Amino acid sequence: MSQIPAPSLLLVFMLMISGVCSQWSDWSVSYSPSHICALKDSSVLMSCTYTYPNRYQIMKVFWTKGDAKDNGEFLDLSEDPEYSQRLQYLGDKQQNCTIRLSHVTLNDSRMYYFRFITDKADGKWIGKPGVTLTVTDLQVESPERVTEGDSVHLTCNSSCTLTDRATFIWYRNSQPLTTGITGNQLSLGRISREDTSRYSCGVDGHSYRSPAVQLNIRYPPRNVSVLINGSGEIVSGDSVTLICSSDSNPPALNFSWFKENESSAVGSGQSFSALQSGRFYCQAHNQHGSQRSDAVTVTVHHRLGWHVWLGISVACVGFFIIFIILFIMRKRRDAKTEDLTVKQDNLYSDVTGRDVHVSESADFDDAQYATVTSRKSRRDRNTPDRRDSEEIQYATVQHHKNKQTKRSEENESQYDNIRIHQPESAVRRSNVESVEEASVIYSCVK
């Protein structure tokens, strides 16, 4: 058996290697770019091209995450519920394999591969390594502590450098800012407490915006004031509470209380109990400074002592007793006046003369006196000199004339009863004086 020369063997080996390399060089997938940094909630374009031998015919193309199914085949992203509504294939079945993935999330950060299958059993290919997608959000970086009057720089940060050239936008309380922006930084010069706002950033052309950051600006107390709990007027022995308030960052914790025109403090703490009249003010302190409030007026009215109240009470009781006495005396006087009026109305009784028969020529001097009554007052029996005892009261005098009576009977007038009535207020006289008065009256009448 003849042997093949060594140079011939080397030539055969090189021809075999060349054929293999030539065969595999016809299968390829390329990505441009191979690394993509995309902003959260944006759309990502993954550009891709592929090649295969001409004797093969493409039957299926798709993108995958590299996960294999039970049968050993890779999972098609278009069949994955997480991607099916967001993935759009823009390529063809010849060379272009570009896709667009919209509304990317942080969970979409991974490596993706393009896979194609031909009509031959040995004609399957996956482009490894694939394209790496990193999805980032935005975060505002700010100093932890800022003092009023400082210059501040805010930075809009992302976890990777955005593939697309980004133009950053800044917002203050959701309102866009137009000045102080350099790249992804915002410069604020000599800030004040009015700059205490919420700042956020975004990228032009994208709807996504970073979470807002509250700028923590520290400043000394401002707008210090005193609040009076209740009325500023009190009585001695009581107190009124004064409360000191201020606008400061950090909040003021030290408070001092002063009485106007006095240099030393009269109290401390956010609240103060005033026991005396005067004008008071407070002073609030924090590590950045202090400020005093305007003064408020407290008026203390002196309370009446117990002896004064006792005197007032005794006087009120005395007035009340006097009023009751006067009221009773007036009632008694009214009752006596009414009783006297009734008795005076009954002083006079009827004087009735009996009808007698007289002639038509009889004189009018003949009169019949029925009753004359005189009464004495029971109250004044012991004072005989009063005028009422001398008054004679005649109740009724009635004169009856009978034309048929004869002249001889004119002088025979009949006097039935003679009664003497006197007021009860008159002094009671003796029985003898009463008889004499009756005789006088009888003589006068006759």
Order of alpha helices (4+ residues) and beta strands (2+ residues): alpha-beta-beta-beta-beta-beta-beta-beta-beta-beta-beta-beta-beta-beta-beta-beta-beta-beta-beta-beta-beta-beta-beta-beta-beta-beta-beta-beta-alpha-alpha
